Amino acid sequence: MRVLELFSGLGGWRFALGDRGRVVAAYDVSEPANATYVLNHGDQPHPRELAAVSAETLAAHGADTWLLSPPCQPFCRMGNREGLADARCRAFRHLMEVLQEAPPERLVLENVLGFLGSDAHQLLTERLRAQGLMWLDLEACPSSYGLPNQRPRAYVVASRQPLVPRPLPQREPQPLAAFLDAVEDPSLYLRPEVFARHRHGLDVVEAQNRRSTCFIGGYGRRYVGSGSFLRTPQGVRRFSPAEVARLLGLPGDLRFPEGLSLEARYRLLGNGLSQPVAAWALAHLA
Ligand SMILES: C[S@@+](CC[C@H](N)C(=O)[O-])C[C@H]1O[C@@H](n2cnc3c(N)ncnc32)[C@H](O)[C@@H]1O
């Protein structure tokens, strides 16, 4: 596969792709995302607003596969659910035009569950049908792979070739202890008055538990509904970026640019892909 990685973030699709293919170009507008991408993958993504990249420019990369994770806020439970009318769908709408002019042989899109059944999903599947691609709508959560993390996501996997069904495993999630740092960062602990203010809404787990909630991009500054917090004998703390990365199945040696704030690290991870689930979606391509 010669892959165009669109909305590339820290390069979650590239990690999941492994030796199934090669990324020929990646695109993302975010400077911190691109700096993280180049550090981990060696190649610099195109720092472009995708809505302004022409079909000819994209076609010139010679890719046969699109892997994409468009912004999910227009389809989120906590968002406005405006779908295509949301300004953050502009690049997606543009790509649906490109799909008519220069369609790939294969495409895998990841998003929140609310994407399925949305007007954006309808537009995508109309375009796929018109171009003669078959597709599967999939839903999966990394907990099936034994990761103690809830991150249910939707995948649309499309190809001109017949798709291969891949049953999800049903592994018992491991205890969180297996994902924790050997040495804790004391600055991750909540001050007692902060904990007291948010305690009723916080999802607090312990090392022996086998679950955590979905870590979202705002985990570094929000409390309720942003991801789990860990209770230890010392108090209650956030999971570190390295711990969140492990819970996503990302490589243990994932690197961030020096000086990138904690908040920005959580934002990149919260936008990221759970690796075993993304690899499972890719495995449906023959
Ligand atoms: C959901 S995240 C994708 C994360 C990625 N799959 C990963 O593994 O890290 C969406 C990404 O799209 C980028 N983005 C959003 N709107 C964009 C646009 N109009 N053009 C280019 N990139 C955009 C954001 O900067 C963000 O990194």
The ligand as a Gaussian input file, in Angstrom:
#p B3LYP/6-31G(d) Opt

LIG

0 1
 C       -8.417000      13.239000      15.354000
 S       -6.876000      13.933000      15.064000
 C       -6.066000      12.667000      14.165000
 C       -5.035000      11.987000      14.983000
 C       -4.169000      10.978000      14.273000
 N       -4.904000       9.916000      13.668000
 C       -3.121000      10.408000      15.233000
 O       -2.895000       9.213000      15.228000
 O       -2.552000      11.179000      16.007000
 C       -7.220000      15.129000      13.832000
 C       -5.996000      15.853000      13.308000
 O       -6.416000      16.613000      12.175000
 C       -5.746000      17.828000      12.158000
 N       -6.609000      18.732000      11.374000
 C       -7.822000      19.188000      11.742000
 N       -8.361000      19.928000      10.748000
 C       -7.460000      19.919000       9.722000
 C       -7.445000      20.494000       8.437000
 N       -8.474000      21.225000       8.035000
 N       -6.372000      20.293000       7.631000
 C       -5.322000      19.544000       8.078000
 N       -5.276000      18.975000       9.302000
 C       -6.333000      19.154000      10.122000
 C       -5.572000      18.210000      13.611000
 O       -4.465000      19.069000      13.781000
 C       -5.375000      16.844000      14.268000
 O       -4.006000      16.553000      14.413000

